Amino acid sequence: MSIPLEISFHGLERSEAAEARIRDKFDRLHQHFDRITHARVVVETPRRHTAAAKVFQVKIEIGLPGQKALVVRHDPPADQTRTDIAIAIRDAFAAAQRRLDDVAARIKHPAKRERARRRPARVESAQE
């Protein structure tokens, strides 16, 4: 089954290499957790006053069954003015995988959550 993946570029031109890298990273993410319903990736570069500063921001939205959409946004550190788009994509998908692991644990093991939350009162038997 093919998962719909939308890729958008804002503030920069569409790149075949970046799209291929995003598709590859998403395929790996989908192999890691196969219950993804849809995904949207937005790569943007905010407007800056200087032409030399090139910062890429990557936003990933992942749809999961019965859950709110998981949104991961990668913003580079303030002191980092130039970055490679491949590094921004890598960091964003690494963060998405960590967040997806947390959500997957809650989806796959709801009984463990309930067991930790509710403890039955211990009843002592009356001995005569």
C-alpha positions as CSV (number, residue, x, y, z in Angstrom):
1,M,0.0,0.0,0.0
2,S,1.4,3.4,-1.0
3,I,1.3,6.1,1.7
4,P,0.5,9.6,0.3
5,L,3.6,11.8,0.8
6,E,3.3,15.5,0.0
7,I,6.6,17.4,-0.5
8,S,6.6,21.2,-0.7
9,F,9.3,23.8,-1.0
10,H,8.7,27.4,0.2
11,G,11.2,30.2,-0.5
12,L,13.5,28.0,-2.6
13,E,13.3,26.1,-5.9
14,R,12.2,22.5,-6.0
15,S,15.2,20.1,-5.9
16,E,15.1,16.5,-7.3
17,A,18.0,15.5,-5.0
18,A,16.2,16.9,-1.9
19,E,13.0,15.2,-2.9
20,A,14.8,11.9,-3.4
21,R,16.4,12.2,0.0
22,I,13.1,13.0,1.7
23,R,11.4,10.0,0.0
24,D,14.3,7.7,1.1
25,K,14.1,9.0,4.7
26,F,10.3,8.6,4.7
27,D,10.6,5.0,3.4
28,R,12.9,4.2,6.3
29,L,10.5,5.8,8.7
30,H,7.6,3.9,7.3
31,Q,9.5,0.6,7.6
32,H,10.2,1.5,11.2
33,F,6.5,2.1,12.0
34,D,4.1,0.9,9.3
35,R,0.8,2.4,10.6
36,I,1.4,5.8,9.1
37,T,-1.7,7.1,7.2
38,H,-0.2,10.2,5.5
39,A,2.7,12.5,5.6
40,R,3.5,16.1,4.5
41,V,7.0,17.5,4.4
42,V,7.7,21.3,4.0
43,V,11.2,22.6,3.3
44,E,11.4,26.3,3.6
45,T,13.9,29.1,3.9
46,P,12.6,32.2,5.7
47,R,13.2,35.6,4.2
48,R,16.3,37.2,5.4
49,H,17.8,40.7,4.8
50,T,21.1,39.3,3.8
51,A,21.5,37.1,0.8
52,A,24.4,35.2,2.3
53,A,22.5,33.7,5.1
54,K,20.9,30.4,4.0
55,V,18.9,28.6,6.7
56,F,16.6,25.7,5.9
57,Q,13.6,24.8,8.1
58,V,12.0,21.4,7.7
59,K,8.5,20.6,9.0
60,I,7.2,17.1,9.0
61,E,3.5,16.2,9.6
62,I,2.7,12.5,10.1
63,G,-0.8,11.1,10.3
64,L,-1.4,8.2,12.6
65,P,-4.6,6.2,13.1
66,G,-6.7,7.4,16.0
67,Q,-4.2,10.0,17.0
68,K,-3.6,13.7,16.4
69,A,-1.2,14.4,13.6
70,L,2.4,14.3,14.8
71,V,4.2,17.5,13.8
72,V,8.0,17.8,14.0
73,R,9.7,21.1,13.1
74,H,13.4,21.4,12.7
75,D,14.8,24.9,13.3
76,P,18.6,25.3,13.2
77,P,20.3,26.9,16.1
78,A,20.5,30.7,16.0
79,D,24.3,30.8,15.6
80,Q,24.2,28.6,12.6
81,T,23.7,30.8,9.5
82,R,24.6,28.4,6.7
83,T,23.5,24.8,6.6
84,D,23.2,22.0,4.1
85,I,19.7,21.0,3.1
86,A,20.6,17.4,3.5
87,I,21.7,18.0,7.1
88,A,18.4,19.8,7.9
89,I,16.4,16.9,6.4
90,R,18.5,14.3,8.3
91,D,18.0,16.1,11.6
92,A,14.3,16.6,11.1
93,F,13.7,12.9,10.3
94,A,15.8,11.8,13.2
95,A,13.6,13.9,15.5
96,A,10.5,12.5,13.8
97,Q,11.7,9.0,14.4
98,R,12.2,9.7,18.1
99,R,8.8,11.2,18.5
100,L,7.2,8.4,16.5
101,D,8.9,5.8,18.8
102,D,7.2,7.5,21.8
103,V,3.8,7.5,20.1
104,A,4.2,3.9,18.9
105,A,5.0,2.7,22.4
106,R,1.8,4.3,23.7
107,I,-0.2,2.8,20.8
108,K,1.2,-0.7,21.1
109,H,1.1,-1.1,24.8
110,P,-1.9,0.7,26.3
111,A,-2.2,-1.9,29.0
112,K,1.1,-0.9,30.5
113,R,-0.1,2.6,30.8
114,E,-3.3,1.5,32.5
115,R,-1.5,-0.8,34.8
116,A,0.7,2.0,36.1
117,R,-2.2,4.3,36.5
118,R,-4.6,2.0,38.4
119,R,-3.5,-0.1,41.2
120,P,-6.1,-2.3,42.9
121,A,-6.5,-1.9,46.6
122,R,-5.0,-4.7,48.5
123,V,-7.6,-6.6,50.4
124,E,-6.4,-8.3,53.6
125,S,-8.2,-11.5,54.5
126,A,-9.7,-11.6,58.0
127,Q,-8.4,-14.6,59.9
128,E,-10.3,-15.8,62.9
